[in-house]
């Protein structure tokens, strides 16, 4: 009888194997769907947090109309980071920072840094001050972009209170842009920096989605006179 039962045993083994395979596929699908849902939830939570922070500090509507998709990572050589309106000292942010965001590998981006609170937040008649402007950034390689406004740090006047310093990263939907007619400003000059209108630049050059941003706040410290002297030493 044992030999006659062998085919039946093989069929049972094959059936068990097929059921096991089916269960694995089902579990993989469930796991994948769960992972996708978790990723989507995390992304939505991040977007909500960015919106709340930008609105809380009134960067919306003072500087932008809607929040970016994510926080840009802003890291200074001094070791400090810009983080949703935290207070930093001009001495800590005097050198050009590293700016990182989630970038498409073949896309180009434009980076702004502006101060909307000049000469102070209560009466911002010089809004905005253009602190930094870089276009045609490949991915997140800011150093390889077209530096139109050289970086300058924070220089809030004595007694003017806290100023917001806002970083904004826009995607260039059509690829590289001809910025040859845009002003070029050195880090020794105030020319073109006062009453800057970053929104107008966005429209003029057809910039696309605001993909990332961040900001900090700063008030006067003893580095500010050094920066002001630097900005008065050049003409371009």
Secondary structure, DSSP 8 states (H G I E B T S, - for coil): -TGGGHHHHHHHHHHHHHHHHHHHHHHHHHHHHHHHHHHHHHHHHHHHHHHHHHHHTTHHHHTBSS--SEE-EEE-TTS-EE-SSEE--TTTT-S--EEE----TT-EEEEEEEE--SS-SSS-TT--EEEEEEEEEETTBGGGSEEEE--------TT---EEEEEEEEEETTSS---TTS--B-TT--TTTTT--HHHHHHHTT---EEEEEEEEE---TTHHHHHHHHTS---
